[in-house]
Every structure is written in structure tokens, then in C-alpha cells.
Amino acid sequence: MAETNGFELIKSKMQLTSYAGLDVKEKESGTSVKGKPRISKRGNRYLRKAMYMPAIRHSEKYKEIFMRIVSKNGLKMKVCVAV
């Protein structure tokens, strides 16, 4: 609550995602170079940390989703951000 000032200025999920730095950033340079999409990490690092880890540890619903996706591709941090 303190990191968002009581959610006063945040009106949507998209704004919260961007403020936390969990929005996706695509790396493109012309037509020949295209990198993998990554999270921007430009937002509040404390909020980002507070958002993604508890979702997996304390919710059975998200824990099941996490385990299902990790078993398919094995990328734990990418799945944390997705959840």
C-alpha cells in the first residue's frame, strides 16, 4: 500500500503492471535484429518483488498454474512474472 500511495493514482491493472515494471518490453532494431521480449524493470522494484513471489507461494490456484507451465518449459522466473 505504501509503495503505491494507497492506489490513489492507479486506475487499472495496466497502470499497476507498468508502475511495478512488470510490463513487457520488446527489443527490436530495424529488420535484422529481434530480441526476446523481457519485462521492463523500469518501475518500482519493491512493488515488483512484493507482487510476484507471494502470488505463487500463498495461492493454490496460482501454484498449480505455476507448476503446470514450469513442467512444460522449465523457466521459473518467466512463469513467476506471467502468474
N, C-alpha and C positions, 0 to 999 in steps of 0.2 A: 504494500500500500504506500509506503514512504517513497519508494523509487518512482512511482507514477503520480505522486501528489494527489492521492485519493481518486485516481482515474478521472479527474476533472476535465482534462483536455482530450482524453481518448474517447472517441465516439464509436469505433468499430474494431473488429478483430484485425483488420488490415493495418490500422494505425498502431495497435498494440504490437503486432508482429514486427513492423518496421521499427518502432521505438526500441524494442528489445534486440534488434539486429538479427532476427531470425528469418528475414526476407531473403529470397533467392537472388543471387547476382550472377548473371551470365557473362562469361568472358568471351568477347568477340573482337577480332581485329581484322577488318577487311573481309576478304572471302577465303583466305587461305588458313587462317588460324582460328580455331574454335576450341575453347577450353571447357572443362566440365563445370556445370553450374554448382555454385557454393553458396553458403549463407554469407551475408554481407559483413556481419560482426561490427557494423558501424554504430549500433545502438548501445544501450546501457548494459554493460557486462554483468552487473549484479542481477539485473532483472532477467537476463538471458539464462544465467545459471540457475536462478530460482524457478524458472518456468519448465525447463525440460527434464531435469532429473527427478523431481517429485512425481511427475506425471507417470513415470514408469514404475517407480518404487512403491507408490501408495494406491494405485488403482488397478484392480484385477483386470478390468476391461482393456486398459492400455498395455498392461503387462502381456496379455495374450496376443495383442496386435504386434507388440514388440518382438516377442518370441517367434511368431509366425513369419515376419518379414526377415528377421535375422537368420532364420533357418534357410531362407531362400538365397540371400546374397551375402550374409556374414559381415555387413558393415554396420557395426553397432552405433557409432556416433551419428551416422547418416539417418539411421532409424530413430534415434533419440530426437533429432530435430524434426523429423516427419511427424512423430507422435505428438 
